[in-house]
Structures are given as structure tokens and as C-alpha cells.
Amino acid sequence: MAAAAAIHLDFSVAQSAATIRGGASLAPSKTSKTFSPISQRRLPFAAPKTLKFSTSSSKPLKSCPRLPISVSASASAAPKTTTFHGPCYVVGDNIDTDQIIPAEHLTLVPSKPEEYRKLGSFAMIGLPSAAYPIPFVEPGTDSTVHKVIIAGYNFGCGSSREHAPVALGAAGAVAVVAESYARIFFRNSVATGEVYPVESESRICDECTTGDIVTVDLEECLLQNHSTGKEYRLKPIGDAGPVIEAGGIFAYARKTGMIASSPI
């Protein structure tokens, strides 16, 4: 009786999964199988173990997953790539959300274009000027020349405000490369799709200087500092990559058919 129940449950799960993916219904298996996530590495989200993100690629995953090169969240959105190039902005450990975007600016509504841009003008304004004499965003402007932020340990700690990654994205940053992240900042970065939160395999912030020209290649899991000639290995962005690439969790859900697309 127990074996029959297990087989029936196994078949129901498999059939539901196939239906969601648009595939045909599966015939019941004679032996119970265990459905495991695509990747065995720990997901950066507080998600059930049975949750996995599917990608459009049928190729088997490698140690450094290949991500789609160009995907738009909507017809009006510009396509994104997995390679980012430009000057970097270097910070140290425990950069909290009050330093990324102070609380007095949280009344700005990111869904309003004018306020979104204004939010970007305040990105990283909470950093102490004595320690960071070069501003992330120059006064009088609403965007930064620093496309990549290189940080130390526990970047994005503090409050759970999702304005933090939104402010960085609104300012024009596309990726943060840090030794580690506060869990909530990583989660908010993925959910909003504003910046790629990439982890480094070594402490890069001690070997780079604000203004160094760098290239971050997510596909090759590599950061190149062209100013110093050094290269650094990055940890794979993994299952979070396609979500950010699509423009956030809701855009990804619409793109993959999890929820209905918004009417035009």
C-alpha cells in the first residue's frame, strides 16, 4: 500500500511538472524516483527545497552555468548581456542599506520614472566622505560612471529595504562583486532584477581601486582588472541569473508562463 502511494505521488508530481513546462503527461514509473533541484548548490533564497527555476536551455549544466545572452523583460526593455565593462567603485566590509540609500529617501516611489531617477542620484550617499572621498554619483547628476561595485564582507546588511538594490540599478550600476552578502540584499537584488549580486572566490576589494577599469564576465565566472592586469575567479550566479536577466521575479514568472502576461 505504501509503495503504491509513493508511485502515485511520484507520478502526480512528474505529471504536474511536465504540464507546467508545456510537455506531455508522463506515464507512471514502476519505481519511485526522487526529484531534486537542477543544481545541488544551496539556493540563495529562503525557498522550499522542491522549488527550482527552469531555464529555456536543454543543455546540461556545467560548473559555471551558461546564461542566456540577451533577454528582454518586456517589449520596451533593452536587452541585457552577461558581460559588463567599465570603471569600478570599491568599498569595504559591512556596507549597510543606510549607506546605500538613507532612510529619508525611502519615500521615493521607484515605479514613477522621475522618482526612480532621483533615487539613483542618492545611491551610496550615506558612505562617510572621509573614507570614500570619491562620490559614487557625482553631485548634480542622477547616474554613476561606476558600472561595477566591488565590496568586501556582508554587503547590504541592515534593513530589508528593497530600495537599496533599486537605487544602485537606478544609478546605472549593473553588478556588485562582493566577498559575501547579507541574505536580504541578495534576495532583493534577484527579486527586483536591478543588479547582479556576484560572489568572489577571494577578497578582491583589497586589490582594486575605485576607477580601475574592469570587466565582469558572468558566463566565464571571471573578473578582469584591466588597470592592474589581474584576473579573479567568481562564483557562478546560478539559478538567480535567469531571474535577474528577465528583469526580476515577476518578469521571469511571466516570461516562463508561471503567471499570465500583463495586457498590453
Disulfide bonds with the S-S distance in Angstrom:
Cys64-Cys221 2.04
